Amino acid sequence: MASPRGITLYHSPASRAFTAYWMLEELGVPFNVKTIDIRKGEQKAPAYLKLNPAGKVPTLTDGGVVVSENPAIAIYLADRYGYGTLAPKIDEADRGPYLKWIVYSSAVVDPVATLHEQKIDLPGYHFSFGSFDDMVQVLSSVLKTREYLLGDRFSAADVVLGGTLSRLLYQKVLPQEPVLLDYNGRLTAREAYHRAADATWPSHLFPVG
């Protein structure tokens, strides 16, 4: 169903495009989905590269606006369609931590965990994103005292982190610490999460709780 602003999500099954799909489901805005099968190399087609020269998914278009990279898509959508709810307003105290956690999720959690999965653990003091153990400690220490990243307020920051966290816990890249599992359980219980997961992850590969 087409939206008034013409939102289209370029999405591939079993990919990180899950996060952008989840974000759209949380907002409840109508959108179109165009499948770009990365296993068939469709992300390298000339027409798609005009939208996203990096040749990755997801990409989102909204009328004449083109946005790629999950954190940028989340910030754009939350500000445009969930300002004051999924996105703290610019003058709210939560705005700073909100932006920090969105960046931290993509700039630290995902790359550090991906390296760790490949048996590459870099000394934190040599690299700006820190070590794997540092990252796990940061998440655990924050989440043990609150329901969501901003306290009792669910936001787009939880979508961006949660999209990565769920995958890493399922693949057992992250330690199965109760605080991380409990947080993930709160996220995976959301109806919007399930709708995005059903559209993205084959149930035999990525069952949700």
N, C-alpha and C positions, 0 to 999 in steps of 0.2 A: 504494500500500500504506500503510495507516494505521500510524502509530507509536504506541508505548505512551503517549506524552505527547500525542499528537494534533497533531503539527506540520503546519501548513498554510502554504504560501508563496503569497501573492497576487502574481502575476507577469504581466508583459506581454512579448510578443516585442519584440526590438530596443529594449530599454530598459536603464536602469541596474539593473534588478532582476537582471541577470546576476550581479552581485557577491554578492548573498544566495544565489542558486542555487549558485554556485561554493562558497561557504562550506559549505553543506549537503552538497555532494558531497565536499568534503575531509573532513568529519567522518564521512561514511558512515552517517549516521542516516537511517532511513526517514522520508519526508515526503510529503504530498499537495501538489499544485499546483493552484491555482485561477487560471485565466487571466482577467485584467482587461485587455481590449484598449483601450489608451489612444487608439488611432486612431479608435475608435468612441465615445470619451467615457465608457466604462464606469467609469472612476475617479471620476466625478462622480455616480454613482448613489447614492441615499440610503442604501441598505444598506451600501455600501462606505464612505461618508463617516462612518458610525458607528464604523468601525474606524480610519479615517485621515482626520480632518477636513481635512487638507491636500489630499486628493484626488490622491495620488501613489502610485506603486509604487516599491519593494516595501513590503509589510506582511507581517509574520509573526505567526501565532498559535501558541501552544504551551500547550494546555489553556486555562486562563483568562488567560494572559499575552498581551498584544498589544504588539508592538514594530514601530516603523517607523523609517525612515532607515537606510541601509546600514551606517554605522559602529556604530550602536546595535545593529542586528541581529547584526553580527559579534561585538561584545563579548559580547552576551548568549549567543549560541550557543557561542562558544569557552569562556566561563566555565562554562557548564552542561554541555557535552558534550565539551570538549577542554581542560579545565583541567590545566595542567602540560605540555601538548603544543602545541596551537595557541595557547593562552593561557598566558604565563608566570604562575606563581603570584604571589600578592600580595607575598610576601617575597623574590622573586627580583630580582636587579639588573636583569634585562631588562624587568621590568614597567613601569618608567618610560618607557624608549624605545619600548616596544611601544605604550603608550597615546598617546605623542606622535605617532608615525607614523600611527596610525589617525586622529587628529584632523587632522594636517597634510594628509593625503590628501584629506579632505573639505572642510576649512575653508580650505585654501590652493590645492592643486594644481588641483582641479576648477574652482572659480570663476575663478581667475586665468587658466587655460587657456581657459575658455569665453569670457571677456572678450577675450582675445587673438585668438581665432578670429573674433570680431566686430570686429576691428581697434580694440579699445579697450585701450590699455596705460596703466595708471595709474602715476604716480610712486610708487615703493615707500615713500618716507619719509612720504607723506601717508596711507597706508592700512596697517592692521595686518597684512594678509596679504602685503605686499611686492609687488615687481614680478614680471613674467613671467620676466625674465632671472635675478632672484634665485632664484626657485623652481627653474628649470632647473639653476642652479649648485648649489643645495643637494642636489638629487637626484643629480646627476652626481658631486659630491664624495664623497657617502656611498657610492654604489653602486660606485665604482671600486675600493674597497678591500675589498669583501665580497660574498658570494654572495647574501645576502638582507638585509633591513633590520636584522635582529638578528645579523648575522654569517653563520655557517653553519647557522643555525636558521630554518627556514621557519615562519611564524606567520600568524595572521589579519591582521596588519598588511600582509603581502604580498598577501593577497587583496583587501583594501580598496584599497590603492594600485594593485595590478595590474589590478583591474577598470577603473580609470580610465585607467591608463597605456596599456594595450593599445588602447583605443579612440582615445586621443589620438595615438598613434604611427601607427595605421592611417590616421587621417584627416589625418596630417601636420600636426597642430597643434603637436606637440612636434618639436624638431629631431631628425634621425635620427642622433643621437650613438651611437657604438659601445657606450658603457657602458650607455646606456638600452636599446638594441636587444638587447644580450647578456642583461641582466636580464629583459627581456620574453621572450626566447627560453627562459630557464629556467622561467618561469612557464607559458608556453603549451605547454610540453612535458608538463605534468602531466596525467594522465588525468582528474582531476576538472575541470580547466579545460575540457577538450574536451567532457566531458559537459554542462557548463553552457552552453558556447558552442553546441553542437548544439541545445540546447533553447531558446536565446534569440535567436541571431543567424542569420538566413538565410545560407546559405553563399555566395550570390552577392553579399551585402553585406559580410560580415565573415569572410573565410576565415581560418583559424587555421593556425599553422605546425606 
